[in-house]
Amino acid sequence: MLLRPHQEAPIEEAKSNISKPNLPAKDLMLAIAMLAEWMEENPEVEAEKIYEKYNARRKGFSRPEIRFLLTQLANLTDP
């Protein structure tokens, strides 16, 4: 999965306000994969709207935790 260019800037700006979710490694990897899959299925969603459109709060993630997942996802997809 490749991140669209407009998704990278907000992630970079928010790196100072990230928080690792309190999950075991297996669940953390699954959360990253599920977010990546959702982003691929919803390419029209702008980066700053991911938290609300993904319904992250309902899934138990805070904004800093979603930023962490997005940062990890960006690290995995960088060439």
N, C-alpha and C positions, 0 to 999 in steps of 0.2 A: 504494500500500500504506500502510495506517495502522498505526502501532505501538500496541499495547495499552498502557493506562496503567501497568500493572505492569512493563512493559519499560523505561520511561523512567528510573525512579529509579536502578537499578543502573548505567545508562550514565552518568548525571550524576555519581554518586559515583566512578566509575572514571576520569573524564576526566584526572586527574592521572597515571595510569599507562597511557598509551597509547603506541603506537609504530607509525609508518607502515611498512607492509610495503615492502620493497625491490623494487618492481615498476614497470615502465613504466606510464604513465598509462592506456593501453588495457587492460592486464591488471588494473590496480587497479579500473577501472570495471567490468570483467567480474566481478571477485571480489565487489564490492559488489552487483552485480545477482544473482549466483548465491546469495549469502547472503539477499538479499531474497526471492528466489523460494522458497528453502528455508523461510524463516520463514512465508511465506504458506501453504505446503503443510503446515506443522507448527505450527499456531496454539496447540496445547496445551502446547508447550514453554515453560517459565518462563524469564525472562531470564537468571537466574543459571546455567541449565543449557545455554544455547546452545553454549558452547565444547565441552562434552563430547558433547552430542547431535549436533552438526553434524560431529563428528569432525575438528575444526579442526587438531589436531596432525598427523593423517594427511594432511591437505591442505596442510601446511607452514606453518601459522599459529600463532604464539604467542598467549597470552592478551592481552597488550597490543596485538598486531596485530588480533585480533578486536575488541577494544574500539574501535580506530581505525575499523574497517569499520562497526561499529554506530553510532559517533558520526557518521560521514559519512552513513550511511543515515538517521539521525534528522534531520540537517541538511537532507537532500533532501526529507523528508516533512513537515517543519514547515510550517504554513500561512503 
